[in-house]
Amino acid sequence: MLRYLPFLLILALWIYAFVDCLNTPENEVRGLPKLAWVFVILLFGEVLVGPVAWLIAGRPRRAPARAAERQWVAPDDNPDFLRSLNRDRDKD
């Protein structure tokens, strides 16, 4: 059973790269046109050249999310929330 593991890992990487390439918008693909990347992945997938090339050279770079945008602020520390309370109090 263990002798099939390398084949299954190669197949999984091949399928992942193929699906990732198909789901990537055309304008975000780097290096080659999207159709060319699909052919590279399919033709050279068995020897891992195609999928690895896609992951390194063709896949779009993801910009890291800023920590400040993802950080949750409690309502009593949020300046916008506190301003809205002041506005509500002034209306009454």
N, C-alpha and C positions, 0 to 999 in steps of 0.2 A: 504494500500500500504506500509506503514511504517513497518508493521509486517514482510514483506519479506526481509527487508534490512539485518538483521543478516545472513539469509540464503545466500543471494547474496554475502555478504562479505566473508563468509566461502568458497563459491564456487569459488570466484575470487582468494583467497589465495591458494586454492587447485590447481586450474589450473595454476597459476603462478609458484608454486613450482614444479609441474609436468613438465611443459615446460622448466623451468630453469634446472632441473635435466637432462632432455633429451639433452639439448643443451650444457651441461658441458662436456668437454673431460674426458675420463675415468681416465687419469693419474692425473687430478686435483681434483678428488672427494676425500673427507676426510672421515675417519671412517669406512665405509662399501664399498663393491663393488657397482658400479653404479646400477646394476640390483636389488640389495637388497634395495637401496634407492628408486627405482621406486616402488617396492612392499610396502615398508613402507609408502610412500606417498599415494598410492592408497588405501591400507587397512585401514590406520588410518587417512585419510583425513577428514572424516566427523566430527571427534571430535577434529580436528586441531593438533593432536599430530604429525602426519606424516609431514605435511608441516612446522610446527614450528621446528621440529627436523632437517629437511633438511636445513632450513635457518640458524640455530644455529650451528649444528655439521657437516653437510655434505657439505655444499657449500664451494667452495674454497675462501680463503681470498684474497682480492684484495689489492695489494700494493698501497698505495697512491702515486699519481704522484708528482714528485718533482716540486716545484714552479719555479726553475730555468729552467727546461726543457720546461715548458709551457709558460714562460714569453717571450713576443715578444720584440725584440730589434730593435730600429730604425736603418736604414742603416748607418747613420752618427755616431752612437755610437757602431756599431758592429766592433770589432777589425779585424775579418776575412775579412769583406768587405773593410775596410780601407787598409789592407795589399794588397788585390787584386788591389786596385786603384794604390798603389805604384808600384806594379809589372807591371801594364799596362803602367804607366807613364815611367818607366825605359825602357820598350821595345821600346817606340817611340823615 
